[in-house]
């Protein structure tokens, strides 16, 4: 059974930083793409960062709302993705969850809460 566990959320002041982790376990296939999403209170879930690979070269993509402030990375050997979040704003508050894609199935974590105070 594939499990994704996010961690690293918490309460931070505006302008601060957090680093989220997403660990994938139990996958019988290689994880090709990992994505981070967030859902703010009263809003729809938003895809904010993606990391995948063209051959041996990773590519990344970001929503305009986080570009230049957030960085997605991963450790393939540990099936772990990270989201470094800098210059946090109150509007970054929400539940952050990750999604792993193995080319056949997609898997979701339950998320971690990030709260940015003004």
N, C-alpha and C positions, 0 to 999 in steps of 0.2 A: 504494500500500500504506500503510495507516494504521499509524503507530508512536506509541507512548507511551513516554516516557523520564522516569523518576523520578530525582530527585537531592536532595541535602541531608541524607541520613542520615549517621550516624556514632556515635561514642561520646560520651556526655555523663553527667555526674554527676546523681544524683537532685536534683530541684529546678531543674534547668537547662532550657534551651529549645533547640528546633530548628525550622527552617522547611523543609518539604519542598516541592518543585515537581514538577509533572507537565506536560510539554509534549506536546501532540498535534500530529502532522504528517501530511500526506497525506490528510486526510479530505475527501471530495468533498461532504459534507453538514455542516450546522451541528451542533455538539455541543450537545445539549440538557441533559444531566445528566452530572455527574462525581461520582464517589464514591471515597472512600479506604477501603481495607481494611487489616487487619493480620493476620498469622499469627504467633502466639507459638510457641516450640518445643513440640512435642507437643500443640498445640491446633488446633482448626479455625479456618479463616479467619473473621474477624469484620468486618462492615461498621461503620465508625466515624463516617463523616461523608459527607454528601451535599449537593450544591448543584445546584439546578435553577432554572427560571424559570416563573412564571405571567405570560404576556405579557412585559412589560418589567421585571417585578419578580422579583428573585432570592429564593429561599427556601433555608433550610438546615435540616439535621436532623442530630442527633448521637446516638451511643450513650450510654447513661447513664454508661458507664465513662470517657468523655472529656468529657462536657458540662461547660462552665465552665472547662476547661483548654485545649481545642483549638478552633481557629477555621479553618473552611474558607472560601476565597475564590477568585475567579478573575478573569482578564483575558481577556474574550471575544475581544478584538482579536488576542491572541497565542495563543489556544487553550491557555491555561495555567491550571492550578488549583494552589492553594497549600494547605498545611496548617501553620498555626502551632501549635506544640505547646509549651505552658508547663507549669511545675510537673511536670516529668516524673518518673515513678516507675519503679522496677525492673520492675514488671509491664507497663510500656508497651513493653518490649523485644520486638522481632519484625521481620519483613519487612513493610514498608509498600508497598502497591501501589495503583495507581489504575485506575479503569475509566471509560471514556467511552462515552456512549450517544448515538446520533444519530437515534433513533426507528426505525431499521431494524436496525442492527447494534450490537453491543457490542464494545469493544476493550479489551485489557488491557496493562498494562506488566509488566515483569519484576520490579519492586520495588527497594527500597533498604533496607538493613539499618539499624535503629535499636537501639542498645544503651545501656541506662541502668544505670549502676553505682550501687551503694548506698554 
